[in-house]
Amino acid sequence: MTLNIFFLTITFKRRVMDVEEILHQERIKQLLDEHKDRQFYYYRPM
């Protein structure tokens, strides 16, 4: 009889974001918010 046990270790490393990356993420969020506002304007019930 053979018993095989596999252990899986997952490690998470916190990623350090530089200033350029933070600005890029903020710009993406701003564009998405603008797009949602535009969608709301066109699809809101009248």
URKA-V263074 format. One line per field, one symbol per residue. ss: DSSP state (2 for helix, 1 for strand, 0 for the rest). phi: phi as a letter, one per 30 degrees, with the letter a starting at -180 (. if undefined). burial: b if it has 16 or more other ideal C-beta (glycine too) atoms within 10 Angstrom, else e. Layout:
ss->???
phi->???
burial->???
//
This chain:
ss->0000000000000000002222222222222222222222222000
phi->.cccbccccccccddccdddddddddddddddddddddddddcddc
burial->eeeeeeeeeeeeeeeeeeeeeeeeeeeeeeeeeeeeeeeeeeeeee
//
